[in-house]
Amino acid sequence: MGKAAKKSDQGPLAGLDADMVREWFRITHLGRLIEDKAYLYIRAAKGWSYHAPFAGHDGIQLALGQAFRANKDFLFPYYRDLLTCLAAGLSVDEILMNGLSKDGDVAGGGRHMSNHFAKPEIGVQNVSSCTGNHTLHAVGVARAIKYYESDGIAYSSQGEASTSEGYVYEALNGASREKLPVIFVIQNNGFGISVPVSQQSANARVSDNYSGLANLKIINVDGTDFVDCHNGMQEAIAHVHTGEGPVLLHAQCVRIGAHSNSDRHTLYRSDDEIAEAGTHDPLPKLRAALIDAGLMTEDELTAVEEANVAELAAAAERVEASPDPDPASVDTFVEPTPWQVEETPTPETGDKWKLREAINETLHAEFKRNPDTFIWGQDVASKDKGGVFNVTKGMEAAFGEARVFNGPIAEDYIVGTANGMVRYKADLRVVIEAAQFADYIWPAMEQIVEMSHDYWRSRGQFSPNVTLRLSSGGYIGGGLYHSQNTEAIFGHLPGCRVVVPAFADDAAGLLRSCIRSEGMTFFLEPKFLYNQGFASTVRCDENHAVPLGKGRIRRPGSDATIVAWGTPVHWSIRAANKLAKEGHEVEVIDLRSIRPWDQEMVAESVRKTGRLLVVHEDHITNGFGAEIAAWVSQNVFEWLDAPVQRVGAKDIPVGFSRILERETLPYEADVHEALSALLAY
């Protein structure tokens, strides 16, 4: 600007650095021009099919974006945060690339919705469309910031309506309890699309809903006032740096326009209300204040505006001419490549261990190997308890409560903060007991789905390196929420791996591969097998590994093939052994991984035997066995001598009564009957 740095001594800008305030105007005006350009693209059907304007949120968005420090802080913006991201360091080209879903979009190459801005390489995170779910991710990475004694801050931004989600309370409660360096920014414009705040919140000022949380500092600002927002943000930053806990920074904004380009706000807002909202527009007020304070002249402001127009025009020309995503790239970055390792054989002689002991000892070994490994969940660190099944016994004593600790009874919090914590650095690994029993996992499904497409959505820029342990299945008389099976649902999600050991050696080797691999993996532990002698094996050393996606032939044969995993592997081996006495040699494949699953091994076996029986504990309808049966029928059909058969649980819940449970789940006799019929076909 050619002006010497000075401060205004009058008006609302009194005492502020002149260059800083001039920059406020430049960035905000540029952001508004981009918004106008977005609407032109929409009308011309060139892109930006989703756009939520920030006008009326200017003060808080600018303060948030300018507070962010690239490559030190972690910023989780939401879909309205165009100005935030522009101020945080995204260029005009990068904003436009996202809006037009171009290949050069630094958020993920057009894989995410427009107006979902991100730049992971500097710490601006690729956030989902699920409103407010990223609050948990901010809490998780703030936990790492605190553990590693960084002076970084996690920033989470959202609208007021998203605070109605339960996981937002979980995030605020958890961050307050753990005294974490996170600033939650709530931009309250009074509407959740068409729903007024009075129908969303017990308090019109949403921050009042959380006034009872210890260690949570609440700061309320006028989101349309640049000065108030700047001061409020500086106060929030200063408080977080004291280590006393998080801040909830509530900004009262105004929604000048519609919620988004697909919202007709005239259907639920009166003309008078819309006109009144326009009178609170922050940008013309800032422009006038600059003139009144003597910090800029009309000509200087016009020059800034003209320069912004030219900058946007040049950027638009470059971006519009840039490549669109290559359709062939859609299959890339579905999940990271797992740890590449050759399977190590189990010793033939030596002391034996049970499946539960194998998991416990492997956890101990991996935590010794990598000090950047953490575990939490419900009951995992209660002195000597070590979880309901003692799987984590001794972990807290060995590695300390900073690495091994209890989570609240909030599965969403357990999973969501894991997603956040691993963002701190690439070699950090998190193991969670995602739920005390697998069938309690459903409150966390939104976070699981979110995690499953993080890697793809960011085009490989972020890998959620999390192993989700779950005690799974029945045969224990547990009944509802203690004996159900979850494998097929997880197996349906792209980006998820799912492994299910049936023997102790495989439990150790698979868990080691899960932890050392990048990406998310469900490690399903058949709780019935924890202490069964028939699932025991000779103890393996700390280098024992089983590659993910590779099956194991438990019993060779030539007359038929059984494919199973988990507890039914044992029923299958027993049934095959009985039929061997009748002259039938049946091959039993322990699949071990069901996503990915060993198609090559199964195909090779079926080509040899001509018959296939798939046995699993889950319900028959939509069970994962249907996927295997369909694949074999499509790819190995000409080698089949009989229709592919399946054995599984009946399509009813697993009841508590042992009598009802036995009638529902598959057992050895069921496998024997189905196998006999298959051999006789």
C-alpha positions in Angstrom: 0.0 0.0 0.0 3.0 2.3 0.4 1.9 3.5 3.8 4.0 3.4 6.9 2.7 1.1 9.6 0.6 2.9 12.0 -2.4 2.5 14.3 -5.7 4.2 14.2 -6.6 6.4 17.2 -10.3 6.6 16.6 -13.4 4.6 15.8 -13.9 0.8 16.0 -10.4 0.2 14.6 -8.6 2.2 17.3 -5.4 0.8 18.5 -5.1 -1.8 15.7 -2.2 -2.2 13.4 -3.0 -0.5 10.1 -1.4 -3.0 7.8 -3.3 -5.8 9.6 -6.6 -4.1 9.1 -6.0 -3.3 5.5 -5.2 -7.0 5.0 -8.6 -7.8 6.6 -10.3 -5.9 3.9 -8.2 -7.3 1.0 -8.8 -10.9 2.0 -12.5 -10.5 2.8 -13.2 -8.6 -0.4 -11.4 -11.3 -2.4 -13.4 -14.0 -0.7 -16.6 -12.2 -1.6 -15.6 -12.0 -5.2 -14.9 -15.7 -5.2 -18.4 -16.3 -3.8 -19.9 -14.2 -6.6 -17.9 -16.2 -9.1 -19.2 -19.4 -7.7 -22.7 -18.4 -8.4 -21.8 -17.5 -12.0 -20.3 -21.0 -12.4 -23.4 -22.6 -11.0 -25.7 -20.6 -13.3 -23.5 -21.5 -16.3 -23.5 -25.2 -15.2 -19.7 -25.2 -15.2 -19.4 -26.6 -11.7 -19.5 -25.6 -8.0 -22.8 -27.5 -7.7 -22.8 -27.0 -4.0 -22.0 -23.6 -2.5 -22.7 -22.3 1.0 -21.9 -18.6 1.2 -19.9 -17.1 4.1 -21.4 -13.6 3.9 -22.4 -12.6 7.4 -19.8 -14.8 8.9 -16.9 -12.6 7.7 -15.5 -11.5 11.1 -15.1 -14.9 12.7 -14.0 -16.7 9.5 -11.2 -14.2 9.0 -10.1 -14.4 12.6 -10.0 -18.2 12.5 -8.1 -18.4 9.2 -5.5 -15.9 10.2 -5.0 -17.6 13.6 -4.1 -20.9 11.9 -0.3 -21.5 11.6 0.6 -23.7 8.6 2.4 -27.0 9.4 1.9 -26.4 13.2 -1.8 -26.2 13.9 -4.6 -28.4 12.6 -7.6 -26.8 11.1 -10.9 -28.6 10.6 -13.1 -26.3 8.6 -16.7 -26.9 7.6 -18.4 -26.4 4.2 -19.1 -22.7 4.7 -15.5 -21.8 5.5 -14.3 -20.3 2.2 -13.0 -17.2 3.8 -11.4 -19.2 6.7 -9.5 -21.3 4.2 -8.5 -18.4 2.0 -7.1 -16.6 5.1 -5.4 -19.9 6.3 -3.3 -20.2 3.2 -5.2 -21.6 0.3 -4.6 -19.7 -2.9 -7.4 -18.4 -5.2 -6.5 -21.1 -7.7 -6.8 -23.8 -5.0 -10.2 -22.5 -4.0 -11.4 -22.5 -7.6 -10.0 -25.9 -8.3 -12.1 -27.3 -5.5 -15.2 -25.4 -6.6 -14.9 -26.7 -10.1 -13.8 -30.3 -9.0 -10.6 -30.1 -11.0 -7.8 -32.7 -10.8 -5.6 -30.0 -9.3 -7.9 -29.6 -6.3 -5.5 -29.9 -3.3 -8.2 -31.2 -1.1 -8.5 -34.4 -3.1 -8.7 -33.9 -6.8 -12.4 -33.5 -7.1 -13.3 -36.5 -5.0 -15.2 -34.5 -2.4 -18.1 -32.0 -2.7 -17.4 -28.5 -3.9 -17.0 -26.0 -1.1 -15.3 -28.6 1.1 -11.9 -26.8 1.1 -8.7 -28.5 2.4 -5.0 -28.5 2.1 -3.7 -31.4 4.1 0.0 -30.6 3.3 -0.2 -27.5 5.5 -2.7 -28.9 8.1 -6.0 -27.8 6.7 -7.9 -31.0 7.0 -10.1 -32.7 4.5 -13.4 -32.7 6.4 -16.6 -34.7 5.7 -20.0 -33.5 4.9 -21.4 -34.9 8.2 -22.0 -31.8 10.2 -19.8 -31.5 13.3 -18.3 -35.0 13.2 -14.8 -33.4 12.8 -15.1 -32.1 16.4 -14.0 -35.5 17.5 -11.0 -35.5 15.1 -9.9 -32.2 16.5 -10.1 -33.6 20.0 -8.0 -36.6 18.9 -5.2 -34.6 17.3 -5.3 -32.2 20.3 -4.6 -35.2 22.4 -1.4 -35.9 20.4 -0.5 -32.2 20.5 -0.6 -32.4 24.3 1.2 -35.7 24.6 4.1 -34.6 22.3 4.3 -31.2 24.1 3.8 -29.2 20.9 2.5 -25.6 21.1 0.1 -26.4 18.2 -3.6 -25.9 18.4 -6.5 -27.9 16.9 -9.2 -25.7 15.5 -12.7 -27.0 14.8 -15.3 -24.9 13.0 -19.0 -25.6 12.5 -22.5 -24.1 12.4 -24.7 -23.9 15.4 -27.2 -26.5 14.1 -24.5 -29.2 14.1 -24.2 -28.9 17.8 -27.4 -30.9 18.0 -25.4 -34.0 17.1 -24.5 -36.1 20.1 -20.9 -36.4 19.1 -20.4 -32.7 19.5 -21.2 -33.0 23.2 -18.9 -36.0 23.4 -16.1 -33.8 21.9 -16.7 -30.9 24.2 -17.0 -33.1 27.2 -13.9 -35.1 26.4 -11.7 -32.2 25.5 -12.7 -30.5 28.7 -12.1 -33.6 30.8 -8.6 -34.1 29.2 -7.8 -30.4 29.2 -6.8 -30.5 25.5 -5.5 -27.6 23.3 -8.5 -27.3 21.0 -10.6 -24.3 20.0 -14.2 -25.1 19.0 -15.6 -22.3 16.8 -19.4 -22.2 16.5 -20.7 -19.9 13.8 -24.3 -19.2 14.8 -26.4 -17.7 12.0 -29.7 -18.7 13.5 -30.7 -21.3 11.0 -29.9 -25.0 10.3 -30.9 -24.7 6.6 -34.6 -23.8 7.2 -34.8 -24.8 10.9 -34.5 -21.9 13.3 -32.2 -22.2 16.3 -35.2 -22.2 18.6 -36.1 -25.6 17.2 -32.5 -26.8 17.5 -31.2 -25.7 20.9 -32.4 -25.2 24.4 -30.5 -21.8 24.4 -30.5 -19.4 21.5 -26.9 -18.7 22.3 -25.7 -22.2 21.8 -22.6 -21.8 24.0 -24.9 -21.5 27.0 -25.7 -25.2 26.6 -22.2 -26.1 27.7 -21.7 -23.7 30.6 -21.5 -26.6 33.1 -18.5 -28.3 31.6 -15.5 -27.9 33.9 -12.2 -26.7 32.2 -14.1 -25.3 29.2 -13.7 -21.6 28.7 -16.5 -20.0 26.7 -16.0 -16.8 24.8 -18.9 -15.1 23.0 -18.2 -12.7 20.1 -20.1 -10.8 17.4 -19.3 -12.9 14.3 -19.9 -9.9 12.0 -17.5 -7.6 13.9 -13.9 -8.1 12.7 -12.4 -6.5 15.8 -14.5 -8.4 18.3 -13.6 -11.7 16.6 -9.9 -10.9 16.4 -9.8 -10.0 20.1 -11.9 -13.1 21.0 -9.6 -15.4 19.0 -6.5 -14.0 20.6 -8.0 -14.5 24.0 -8.9 -18.1 23.1 -5.4 -18.8 21.9 -3.8 -17.3 25.0 -6.1 -19.5 27.2 -5.3 -22.7 25.3 -1.6 -22.1 25.7 -2.0 -22.0 29.5 -2.8 -25.7 29.4 -6.0 -25.2 31.4 -8.3 -26.7 28.7 -10.2 -26.0 25.5 -12.2 -23.0 24.4 -15.6 -22.7 22.9 -15.6 -19.6 20.8 -19.2 -18.8 19.9 -19.8 -16.2 17.2 -23.2 -14.7 16.6 -23.4 -14.3 12.8 -26.1 -13.4 10.4 -27.1 -15.3 7.3 -27.4 -12.7 4.6 -28.4 -15.1 1.9 -29.7 -18.7 1.5 -28.2 -21.6 3.3 -26.8 -22.8 -0.1 -27.4 -22.6 -3.8 -30.0 -25.3 -3.5 -32.0 -23.6 -0.7 -34.9 -21.2 -1.5 -34.9 -19.2 1.7 -37.8 -17.1 0.6 -40.0 -20.0 1.4 -39.4 -19.7 5.1 -38.0 -16.1 5.6 -39.9 -12.9 5.1 -38.7 -10.1 2.8 -38.3 -7.9 5.9 -36.1 -10.4 7.7 -33.9 -10.9 4.6 -33.6 -7.1 4.2 -32.8 -6.7 7.9 -30.0 -9.3 7.6 -28.4 -7.4 4.8 -28.0 -4.3 7.0 -25.6 -6.3 9.1 -23.2 -7.0 6.2 -19.7 -6.8 7.7 -17.7 -5.9 4.6 -19.2 -2.5 3.8 -18.9 -1.6 7.5 -15.2 -2.5 7.5 -14.7 -0.5 4.3 -16.4 2.6 5.9 -14.4 2.1 9.1 -11.1 2.2 7.2 -12.0 5.5 5.6 -13.4 7.0 8.9 -10.2 6.0 10.7 -8.0 7.6 8.1 -6.3 4.2 7.3 -7.3 4.1 3.7 -8.7 6.5 1.1 -11.5 5.7 -1.3 -9.0 5.6 -4.1 -6.8 3.1 -2.2 -9.8 0.9 -1.4 -10.8 1.0 -5.1 -7.3 0.0 -6.1 -7.4 -3.0 -3.7 -10.8 -4.0 -5.2 -9.5 -3.7 -8.7 -6.4 -5.8 -7.9 -8.6 -8.5 -6.5 -10.8 -8.5 -9.5 -7.7 -8.9 -11.7 -6.3 -11.7 -9.5 -9.5 -13.6 -9.6 -9.9 -13.3 -13.4 -6.4 -14.6 -14.0 -6.9 -17.5 -11.6 -10.2 -18.4 -13.2 -8.6 -18.5 -16.6 -5.9 -20.8 -15.4 -8.2 -23.1 -13.5 -10.9 -23.4 -16.1 -8.2 -24.5 -18.6 -6.7 -27.1 -16.2 -7.5 -30.8 -16.4 -10.5 -32.5 -15.0 -10.0 -35.8 -13.0 -9.0 -38.8 -15.0 -11.9 -41.4 -14.9 -9.3 -44.1 -14.7 -8.0 -42.7 -11.4 -11.2 -43.6 -9.5 -9.7 -47.0 -8.4 -6.6 -45.4 -6.8 -6.2 -44.7 -3.1 -9.0 -46.9 -2.0 -6.9 -48.1 0.8 -3.1 -48.0 1.6 -1.0 -51.0 0.8 -0.8 -53.2 3.9 2.5 -54.2 5.6 4.3 -56.4 3.1 5.6 -59.5 4.9 6.1 -63.1 4.3 4.2 -65.5 6.6 6.4 -66.9 9.3 5.8 -70.6 10.3 4.5 -71.5 13.7 7.1 -73.5 15.7 6.3 -77.2 15.8 7.2 -77.6 19.5 7.2 -75.4 22.6 4.9 -73.9 25.2 1.3 -73.2 24.1 -0.7 -70.0 24.3 -4.4 -69.4 24.0 -5.9 -66.9 21.6 -6.4 -64.3 24.3 -2.8 -64.6 25.5 -1.6 -64.3 21.9 -3.4 -61.0 21.5 -2.2 -59.7 24.8 1.4 -60.6 24.3 1.4 -59.2 20.7 0.1 -55.9 22.0 2.9 -55.8 24.6 5.5 -56.6 21.9 4.2 -54.0 19.4 4.0 -51.3 22.1 7.6 -52.0 23.0 8.7 -51.9 19.4 7.0 -48.6 18.6 6.7 -46.0 21.4 4.2 -44.0 19.2 1.5 -46.7 19.7 -1.5 -46.0 21.9 -4.6 -47.9 23.0 -7.9 -46.9 24.6 -11.4 -48.1 25.0 -13.9 -49.0 27.7 -12.3 -50.8 30.7 -9.0 -51.4 29.0 -6.9 -49.7 31.7 -8.7 -50.3 35.0 -5.7 -51.4 37.2 -5.4 -55.2 36.7 -8.7 -55.7 34.9 -7.5 -55.2 31.3 -10.9 -55.2 29.7 -13.9 -57.5 30.1 -11.9 -60.4 28.8 -8.5 -59.4 30.2 -7.1 -59.0 26.7 -5.2 -55.8 27.7 -4.1 -57.1 31.1 -0.9 -55.5 32.2 -0.8 -52.9 29.4 -1.3 -49.8 31.6 1.3 -50.9 34.1 3.8 -51.6 31.4 3.3 -48.5 29.2 1.7 -45.9 31.4 -1.7 -44.2 31.5 -0.6 -41.7 28.8 -0.5 -44.5 26.2 -3.0 -47.0 27.7 -6.2 -45.4 29.1 -9.9 -45.8 29.4 -12.4 -44.1 27.0 -15.9 -43.1 28.1 -18.9 -45.2 27.3 -19.1 -43.3 24.0 -18.2 -45.5 21.0 -18.3 -42.5 18.7 -15.8 -40.7 20.9 -13.5 -43.7 21.0 -13.4 -44.1 17.2 -13.6 -40.5 16.3 -10.7 -39.4 18.5 -8.6 -42.3 17.0 -9.2 -40.8 13.6 -8.0 -37.5 14.9 -4.9 -38.6 16.8 -3.3 -40.5 14.0 -3.3 -37.2 12.0 -0.5 -35.9 14.1 2.3 -37.9 12.4 2.4 -40.8 9.9 4.3 -43.3 12.2 1.8 -43.0 15.0 -0.4 -46.1 15.5 -3.6 -46.4 17.4 -5.3 -49.6 18.6 -8.8 -49.1 20.0 -11.2 -51.4 21.7 -13.9 -49.8 19.5 -16.7 -51.2 21.6 -16.8 -53.5 24.6 -18.6 -56.0 22.5 -18.8 -55.8 18.7 -22.6 -55.4 18.7 -22.3 -52.1 20.7 -20.4 -50.5 17.8 -23.4 -49.0 16.1 -23.2 -45.5 17.8 -19.8 -45.2 16.1 -20.9 -46.3 12.6 -20.9 -42.7 11.3 -17.3 -42.3 12.4 -16.4 -45.7 10.9 -17.9 -44.8 7.5 -16.1 -41.5 7.7 -12.8 -43.2 8.4 -13.3 -45.8 5.6 -13.2 -43.1 2.9 -10.6 -40.7 4.4 -7.8 -42.1 2.4 -9.7 -42.2 -0.9 -11.4 -38.8 -0.3 -8.0 -37.1 0.3 -6.4 -38.9 -2.6 -3.9 -40.6 -0.3 -2.9 -37.5 1.7 -4.3 -38.9 5.0 -4.3 -42.5 6.1 -6.2 -43.4 9.3 -3.7 -45.9 10.8 -6.1 -47.4 13.3 -6.7 -51.0 14.3 -10.2 -51.4 15.7 -10.4 -54.4 18.0 -13.8 -55.9 18.7 -14.8 -59.0 20.6 -17.2 -60.7 18.2 -19.8 -63.4 17.8 -21.7 -65.8 20.0 -21.6 -69.3 21.5 -21.2 -67.7 24.9 -24.9 -67.2 25.9 -24.6 -63.5 25.7 -27.8 -62.7 23.8 -28.6 -59.4 22.3 -25.7 -56.9 22.1 -23.3 -59.5 23.3 -23.5 -62.3 20.7 -24.3 -60.7 17.4 -22.0 -60.6 14.4 -20.9 -57.4 12.5 -18.4 -58.7 9.9 -20.6 -58.4 6.8 -21.4 -54.7 7.4 -17.8 -53.8 7.8 -16.8 -56.0 4.8 -19.2 -53.9 2.7 -17.3 -50.7 3.2 -14.6 -49.7 0.7 -11.5 -48.7 2.6 -11.9 -51.2 5.4 -10.0 -54.3 6.1 -11.5 -57.1 8.2 -9.6 -60.0 9.7 -10.9 -62.8 11.9 -8.5 -65.3 13.4 -9.4 -68.8 14.5 -6.2 -69.9 16.2 -3.8 -68.2 18.5 -0.8 -68.1 16.1 -2.9 -66.3 13.5 -4.3 -63.9 16.1 -0.8 -62.8 16.9 0.4 -62.6 13.3 -2.7 -60.9 12.0 -2.7 -58.3 14.8 0.9 -57.5 14.2 0.2 -56.9 10.5 -2.9 -54.8 11.4 -0.9 -52.5 13.6 2.1 -52.2 11.3 -0.1 -51.5 8.2 -1.3 -48.1 7.2 -5.1 -47.7 7.0 -8.0 -48.9 9.1 -8.4 -52.6 9.9 -11.1 -54.4 12.0 -9.6 -57.1 14.1 -12.5 -59.2 15.1 -11.8 -61.5 18.0 -14.1 -64.5 18.3 -14.8 -64.2 22.0 -15.8 -67.9 22.3 -12.3 -68.9 21.3 -10.4 -66.7 23.8 -9.6 -69.5 26.2 -10.5 -72.6 24.2 -7.8 -75.2 24.2 -8.6 -76.3 20.6 -7.8 -72.7 19.4 -4.4 -72.8 21.2 -1.1 -73.2 19.3 2.6 -73.2 20.1 3.7 -69.8 21.2 5.3 -67.7 18.5 8.1 -65.1 18.8 7.9 -61.4 18.4 8.6 -61.6 14.7 5.7 -63.8 13.8 3.6 -62.3 11.1 0.6 -63.2 8.9 0.1 -61.2 5.8 -3.4 -59.6 5.4 -5.6 -61.1 2.7 -4.0 -64.5 2.7 -5.9 -67.7 3.7 -4.5 -70.9 5.2 -5.2 -74.5 4.4 -6.0 -76.1 7.7 -6.8 -79.5 6.2 -5.9 -80.6 2.6 -8.4 -82.5 0.6 -9.6 -83.3 -2.9 -13.3 -84.1 -2.7 -14.8 -80.8 -1.6 -13.7 -77.4 -0.3 -14.9 -75.6 2.9 -14.1 -71.9 3.3 -14.6 -70.6 6.8 -13.3 -68.0 9.3 -13.4 -67.5 13.0 -15.2 -70.1 15.2 -16.8 -72.0 12.3 -13.3 -73.1 11.1 -13.2 -75.5 14.0 -16.7 -76.9 13.2 -15.5 -77.3 9.7 -12.4 -79.2 10.6 -14.3 -81.5 12.9 -16.9 -82.2 10.2 -14.3 -82.9 7.6 -12.4 -85.2 9.9 -15.6 -87.2 10.5 -16.3 -87.5 6.8 -12.7 -88.7 6.3 -13.7 -91.8 8.1 -16.3 -92.4 5.4 -13.7 -92.0 2.7 -14.1 -88.3 1.8 -11.2 -86.0 1.9 -12.4 -82.4 2.4 -10.1 -79.4 2.1 -10.7 -76.7 4.8 -9.5 -73.2 4.1 -9.3 -70.8 7.0 -9.8 -67.5 5.2 -8.5 -65.4 8.1 -9.1 -62.1 6.2 -12.5 -61.5 4.7 -11.6 -58.1 3.3 -9.5 -58.6 1.3 -10.0 -62.3 0.9 -7.8 -64.9 -0.7 -9.6 -65.4 -4.0 -6.6 -67.2 -5.5 -6.4 -69.8 -2.8 -10.2 -70.4 -3.0 -10.2 -70.6 -6.8 -7.3 -73.1 -6.8 -9.0 -75.3 -4.3 -12.4 -75.3 -6.1 -10.7 -76.1 -9.4 -9.3 -79.2 -7.6 -12.3 -80.3 -5.7 -15.3 -79.1 -7.8 -17.4 -78.4 -4.8 -17.6 -75.5 -2.3 -19.3 -75.0 1.0 -19.0 -71.6 2.7 -19.4 -71.6 6.5 -19.8 -68.5 8.6 -21.3 -67.5 11.9 -23.1 -64.5 10.6 -26.7 -64.5 9.2 -27.1 -66.3 5.9 -28.9 -63.4 4.2 -26.4 -60.8 3.1 -23.7 -62.6 5.0 -20.2 -62.4 3.6 -20.5 -66.0 2.3 -22.9 -64.7 -0.4 -20.0 -62.6 -1.8 -17.7 -65.6 -1.9 -20.4 -67.8 -3.5 -21.2 -65.2 -6.1 -17.5 -64.7 -7.0 -16.9 -68.4 -7.3 -20.0 -68.9 -9.4 -18.9 -66.1 -11.7 -15.2 -66.9 -12.0 -14.8 -70.7 -11.4 -18.2 -71.9 -12.7 -16.8 -74.3 -15.2 -15.0 -76.3 -12.5 -18.0 -76.7 -10.3 -19.7 -80.1 -10.1 -22.4 -78.9 -7.7 -24.1 -75.6 -6.7 -22.1 -73.6 -4.1 -23.7 -74.1 -0.7 -23.7 -72.0 2.5 -24.0 -72.6 6.2 -24.6 -69.8 8.6 -26.8 -68.4 11.4 -30.5 -68.2 10.9 -31.9 -64.7 10.0 -32.9 -63.9 13.5 -31.2 -62.2 16.4 -29.0 -64.5 18.7 -31.1 -64.9 21.8 -29.9 -65.1 25.4 -31.2 -68.6 26.2 -28.6 -71.3 25.4 -31.4 -73.3 23.9 -32.3 -70.5 21.5 -28.7 -69.7 20.8 -28.0 -73.3 19.7 -31.0 -73.3 17.5 -29.8 -70.1 15.8 -26.0 -70.4 15.3 -24.3 -73.0 13.1 -22.5 -75.9 14.8 -20.5 -78.9 13.7 -23.6 -81.0 13.0 -24.9 -78.3 10.6 -21.6 -78.3 8.7 -21.6 -82.1 8.6 -25.1 -82.3 7.2 -24.5 -79.7 4.5 -21.2 -81.2 3.5 -22.7 -84.7 3.2 -25.4 -83.4 0.9 -22.8 -81.5 -1.2 -20.7 -84.6 -1.6 -23.8 -86.6 -2.6 -24.9 -84.2 -5.2 
